[in-house]
Amino acid sequence: MLKRLQKHAIVNGLVRTMDTENSVADAVLIAGDRIECVGSTEEVVALTGSRDQVTDLEGKALFPGFIDTHSHLSMYSMFNEHVYCGSAEVNTIKGVLARLKKRASELPPGELVMGWGFDDSILPENRGPTRTELDAVSADHPVLLIHSSIHACFMNSKAFAAVNLDIEQAIKDGCILLDENGDAQGRLLRTASIETLKALCPKAAPDNLRRALRKGIANYNAYGITATHEAGVGLGGIDAPIYLGVLQDMEKNGELNIRVRLSFLQECFEPYIAIGARPGFGNNIVSICGPKLFSDGSIQAHTAALSKPYHDRPDHKPGLLTPPEQLEELLIRYHSAGVQIAFHANGDVGIESMIEGIEKAQKLHPRKDPRHILIHCQLASDSQLARMKAVGIMPSFFGLHIWYYGDRHYERFLGPERAAQLDPAGSAVRLGLPFSLHADSPVMPPWTLRSIHTAVHRKTNGGRLLGPDQRISAEEAVRAYTSHAAYMHFAEHERGSIEPGKLADFTLLSEDILAIDPEGIADAKVLLTMVGGRVVYTA
């Protein structure tokens, strides 16, 4: 005889199902980790027994669990073990150096002193620390300061000596800049920065990684996130097999409070493609989907590949990180293998490199529904979006740039015209192209509600409106974190809406953000987060 599953009735709420009809209910019944019934409180109560749990939402708004389609959970978790140097807390170079010096005094000689979250573009000095300034922090420790974009970093001489870089080639490629004396500055860009992070970031031991992940995941849950796509496993001192093993062990022990979808750096993905990794490889808690490829860097680090020079540097127009013919070869190879590609591109030239590659791949090896992901996709034109739709590429927009970097993009990096076209979600809606939104943690905290608010308003933190024609409705912005995000993960039959048979992943908000004055979206609070019927966060 089958044992009856314990049921949990959630009643007297406003249930935003986000189904295709955008229907609204006021109660949900959970059996195990699945939704059994969605309907009225009376209907749900009638299906519960005396031993079943009942939760009264008291009119609060229940949404499908928020799905983060691009972040670096492992790196975010491990970075929190180091020195935060974000401009919100450290607003001068002197303050940054003082923080790093304090950490150096606490560590044994030779151990890495690492700061992260540093944003030179918002400081009064408008620069990063020099190698000489970082040498003054400590002569006994390698010192590494990571730019908030992750696409640039700053090092002292001891750190330089510890990294096996081809200095001459890096200078030739524009990855290391020279000072007035012809010596290498402490600032590294593009591939040199990525290689430095791999070389210097301390390799996370399983126990340390598990401890850091518990804290990192708890932070994600507090923002209503029930699932995340980590694109770039292998960055920041994370050993891919160890990380996957820790996640699977946490799942086995019932302590993994988030669903994790993994895209690996290309070199880290090869062992998994050999054993048949494809979208859905794994289970609905830990799964592997494909490789992460890079075309360019970031706009705010002046390393994104743009067709026109930077507004504040008219002589500066960086190219692709990987030669176009090599990128094309990789795209065709992985597309033909049936995997889902996660592709980093910010600038229009970087975006074009993926579109052209997949267009050729589709001609050679047609796939009906590949759902490749173009991460960030910040400067896509309408014609590029239309071509993306035609070949099965979905954008995941880094819309928070409008709020956080928008004024600097307008005034410095891009100028008014291109800044207005950033993260063109409005164009995607008009084209019928599903998309998602993300915060790219640790570049920014996993600000789900701030991200939704920004997509609706497109206001900078200085109050400037950027691209009013690219504003979208609150419903479309929420779908970018729910139903569209689930579709991007090939998980639309399991997640993304509140419907019978789907997983019981929910985010409870203090306000119905689809009905209130849109100005209040960012002020709404996450009250509760549930993954598979388990409460993983309460305010």
N, C-alpha and C positions, 0 to 999 in steps of 0.2 A: 504494500500500500504506500502511495506517494505521501511524503510528509508535506503538510500545508505550509507554504511560506508565510513568515511573519509579514503582516501588512502595515503600511503607514499611510494614514489619511491626512492630507494637507488641505485644509478647508478655510472657507471665509476669506479668500484672497482675491486678487485680480490677476488671473493667469493669462499672460501674454504668450500664446502658444507659438507664435511665429511660424505657423504652418502656411501652406500655400494660400489659404483663405484669410490669413491673419485673424483667425477666430480668437475669441476671448471666452474663458470659463472662470469658475471661481473655486474649483477644487481638483485635486489630483490624488489618485490612489496608487501607491507603490507596492509592488510585491517583489521582494528580494532587491535586485539592482535595476529592475525594469518598471516602466509605467504600465499599470494595468488598466486604468480608467481615467479619463479627463471629462469633467462635466460639472454639474451643479453640486453644491454641498450636500443636498438631500440625496442625490444619486450615489455619491461616494460614501456617505455615512451608512447608507443602506447595505453596502457591500463589505462593511467592516464588522469584525467580531469584538467581543468584550475584551479580548487580550491584545487587540491591535492598538498601535500607537496612533494618537490623533494630535495634530498640531494646528492651532488656530492662527492664521496669518493676520487677523484683525485688519483686513482690508489692504494690506501691503501688496506690492506688485512682484509677482513671480515670473521670471524670464528663464529661457533655456540657459544652461551654463555657458558663460563666455568662453570662446575658443580663441586663443592667441596663435595666429598663423605664422609668426616669425619672432623668435627671440633666441637667446643663448642661456638657457636655464642653468647649465653647469657652470659657465663662465660667470654669470651673475651671482650664483651661489658662492663660488670660490673667491670672487673679487671682494665680497663683503668681509672676507677675512683680512683684507689689506686696508690701505689708507685711502679713504674717500677724499678726493680733492676737487669736488664739484664747486662751481662758482657760487652756488647758493650759500655755501658755508665758508668757502675760502675765496675771498674776492680780490686778492693781489698775489703776485708772484712771491713776494716776501712771506705771505701766509702759507702758501703751498710749501715753500722750502722749509719753513718752521715745522710743519706737520711731518714732513719726510725726515727731518733731522731728529725729531722726537722719536719716531719709529726706529731709526738707526741706533739710537742710544739704548733701545730695549732689546736689540737682537744681537746674537753672537757675531763676531767679525766673519765676513765672507757670505753671510746670509743676505738674500735679496731684499732690498727695501723697495716696495712697489706701491705707487699711487695710481688711482684710476678716476675716471669721470672728469678729467681736466679739460677745460674749454677756454682756450686762449682768446677766442673772438669776443668774449664778453668782459674781459679784464681791462682795466684802464691802461695797462701797458701794451695791450693788443699784440702780445707775443707769448711764446713759451720760454721756459728757462734755458739758458745756454748750457753747454757742457761744462764750462768753468763754474757756473753757479751750482750745478749738480755735483761737481767734484767737491765743492765746499761743504755739501751736505755730509759726505763721508768719503774718506779715502780707503776705508776698510770694507765697504760694502758696495756691490753693484747696485746702482739706483736706476729704477725704471719708472717713468711717469707716462701713463697711457692716456692719450687723447680721448675725449668722450665719444668720438666717432669710431674708435678702435682702428682707424686707418692711418694713424700717425702716433708716434711716441717720442719721448725725450730720454736720453741716457747720459750717465756720467762716463768717465774714461774707463773705469773698472768694468762697467757693463759692456762697453764697446769691446774690450779685450776678451770678454767671455763669449761673445757671439762670433760664430764662424761665418762672417760675411765677406763676399768679394767686394771690398770697398771701392775699387776702381770701377767695377761694373755698375755698382749701385749709384755712384756719382754720375756715371755716364747716362744711366736710366732716369736720373732726376729723383732717385729715392733717398739720397743723402745730399744735403746742401753744404756748401763751403762758406766759411766766414771770410772776413776781409783779408786774412792772412793766408787764405788758401787751405786752411785746415777743416776737417770734417766737423760740422756743427753737431750738437747733440740731438738734433731733430731728424727722425727717420720717417719716410713716407712709403705708401703703397706696399709693394711686395717685401721691401726691407723691414717694414714695421710688422707685417704678419709673420715673417720668418723670425724676427726678434722675439715676439710673443711666444712662439713655439719653443724657442731655445732657452729663454730666461724664466718664463713662468714656472714656478715649482710644480713638479709632477704630483698630482693629487693621489695620495694613498687611499685605498678603499674606505677605511674608517673615517678619515678626514672628509672625504667626498660625501659620504653618507650623512655625516653631521651637518655639513654645509648645505646639502640638498634639503634636509628637513626644514631649515630656516628659510631657504630660498623659496621652496614650494609653499610654505606658510604665507610668505609675502604675496605670491601669486594668488593664492586662495582668497586673501584679504581684498583683492581687487576683483573678486568674482570669477576668477579664471579656473576652469575645470579641466582644460586640455591645452597643451602647447605644442607647437612644432619647433623643435630645435634644429635649425639649419646651420650646420658648420661644426659638427662634433669633431673634435680634434684641435680646436682653437684653445689658446690660453692654458696650456699645461694639462689638458684633459686627454688621457689615454682612452681611445675609443672602446677597446674591448673591456677595460676595467669599468668604464662608465656604464656600458650596457649591462655588465654583470651586476653592478650595484643596483641599477634600476630594477632588474629582474628579481634580485634578491629582496629588495624592498617590497616589490609587488607580492612575492611569495609570502612574505611575513605580514602582509596587510597594512603596511605603513607608507605606501606610495599614494599620496592624496591628490594625484593629478594624472591625467592621461598624457603620455609623452610620445610624440611622433618624431622620428629622427632622420635627418639628412646629414650624411657624413662628408667631410672634406674628401676630395677626389681620391687621394692616396689611401685614405682610411676606408673608403667604400669598397675597394677592390675585393677584399676577402668575402664581403657580403653578397656582391653580385655573383660571385662564383658559386655561392650556395643557394642562389635563386631568390634573393631579396627583390621584391616588387611591392607596389602599393598594397598595404594590408598584410605584409609579411610580419608575423608576430600575432598579437591579439589586440583587443580593444583597449588595453591599458598601455602596453609598450609595443611599438611597431617601428619597422624600418621601411623607408619609402624610396630612397635614392641618394644621389650625390648633390653636393653644393658646389656650384661653380661661380667664379668671380669674373666680371668684365672690367670693373673700374673700382674706384674708391668712394669717397664721400664729398659732397659739395662744400661743406664747411671746413674740410681739410684741404681744399683746392686740389683734390685728386680724382674727382669724377670726370668722365670723358664727355666733353661737351663739343657740339659742332661749332659754337662761337666761343671766343675767349671769355674768361671771367670778367665781370663788370669792373672789379677793382684791380684786375691784373690783365690788361688788354694784350700783353705779350705772352700770356700763359694759357696753353691749351693742351693738357695732358692727353695721351692716347690710352689705349686699352692695356690692361694689366697682362693679358695673354694675347699673343699674335692672332689676328682674325682667322687665319687658316687653321690654327690649332684649336681655337674655340669651336669652329665649325665642325671639325673632325670629332671633337668630344660630344657635341650636341647630337650629331648623327649617330654616333656609337651608342650613346645611352638611350636615345629615343628608339632606336631599332631594337634595343634589348628589352623594351617594355617598362622601363623604370620611370618614375616621376622626377623630373629635374627641378631643383630649386636654384635659381639663377639670380645673383646679385647684380643689379644695374641701377644706378642713380641718374646718370646723364643720358641725353638722347642718343649719343653715339654708342654707349654701352647697351642701351635698350635695343637699338637697331641690330647690334651684333647677334642678340638672341633671336630676334624675329627672323632675320635672314637665315640663320642656321636652322631653325625649326621649319621654316618654309621649304628649305632644301631637303631636310630630313623627311618631311611629310610626302614630298614627291617620290623619294627613294623608298620609303618604308611607311606607307599610310597607316595612321592610327586614328580611329574614330573619336576617341575621348581621352587624350593623354593628360589633360589638366596640369601641364607644366606650370610652375609658379615663377613669376617675375617679381622678385623681392625689391621693395622700395618703389621702383617704377616712377620716379618723381617727375621727370621731365618728358613723359610720353606725349606725343601729339595725338590728335584725334585720328589721323590716318594710321598711326602706329597701333592705337588701340583697336581699330577695326581689323587690321591685319592679325593682331593677337587673337581676336575672337575667331577669325577664320581658320587658324591653325591649332587652336586648343591651348592657348596660353592664358593664364589668369593672373591679374595683378594683385599684389598685396601692398597697398599704399602705406607709406610712412607719413600719415597725415598730420601727426603731431609736430612735424617741421613747421607747419603753418603757424602754430601757436608759439613754439619755442624759438625757432630760428627765423620766422617770417620777416621780421623787421630787418634783420641782417642780410637775408637773401635779397630783399627789396633794395636796400641801400648799398650793399657791398658786393655780395657774391654774384648775384644774377642780374640785378636791375629790375625795374618795375614790370616790364613785359613778361619776362620768364618767371618771375616770382608769382605772378597771377596765374600761371599755368601749372604750378606745382601740384602734384598729387591730384590729377584731374578726375576725381570721383564723379563729378557731375556729368562729364563726357561719357564715362563708363555706363552710368545709369541710362543716358539717352541712347546708347548703342545696345543696351540689353546685355552688357558684359558683366557677369558676376565678379565681385572683388571682395577683398577683406582689408582690414586695417590692423596695424600692429604698432608696438612701441620700441621694438628692437632692444629690449633689455639685455645688457646693462647700459646701452646708450642712453636710454631713459627708463625710469621705473615703469612697471606694467600698468600705466594709467589708462584703464579701459574707459571710464566715464569721461575723462578729459579728452580722450581720443574721439569718442562719439560726439561730444560737444563741439570739438574743433571741426569735424567733418560737416556738421550742421551749420556752423556760423562762419568758418574760415576767417576768424579774427586772430590777429597776432596778440601777444601779451602786452603790446603797446597800444592796442585798440585799432590797428589798421585793418581794413577789409581787403583781403587778397582774392581776386578772382570770384566775384559774386556769382557768376554763371556756373561755378564748380561746386556750389553749395548743394547739399543733398538733404532729404527729409530725415527726421529722426528714425523712422522705420527702416530706411535703407542703411543708415549708419549702424543700427542694432543688428540688422541682418548680416552686416559685414563681420560681426562678432559671433553670429549664431548660425543661421541656415546657410548663408553663403560660405562661411568658414568651414562648416561641416562638409559641404559639397567639395570644397577645395581639397579636403582630406579624404575624399572617396568614402565619407562616413555619413552621407545624408540619410541612410536608412537606419542609422544608429543614434545620431545626435543632431543637434542644431534646431530642433523644435520639440515641443511638448506634446507628444502623441502616443497612444497606446502601442506597446511593444518596444519603444525606444528606451535607451538608458536614462535612468533617473538622475540626470545632471542638471542642477538648478542654481540660479543666482537670484536671491531675494533682495529687492531694492526698497529704500525708504519711500520712493516716489515712482509713479508710473511715468517714466521719461518719454513715453509716446503721447502723453496727454497734457503734461504740464507746460507752462511757458518754457520754450526751448532755452531761454537764458538760464534756467535752473538746472539743466542736465548735469553740469559739472559739480553741482553742490549736492546731488543725490548721494546717498550712502549705501554701501553694500552691507546688508544686515546678516546675511547667511549665505554660505556656499555649500552645495551638496554634490558629491561625486558618487554615482552608483548607489544612491539611496543612503549614503553615509554623510553626516554633517562633518565637514572638514574645517569650517570657519564660522564663528559667530562674533558679531560686533560686541 
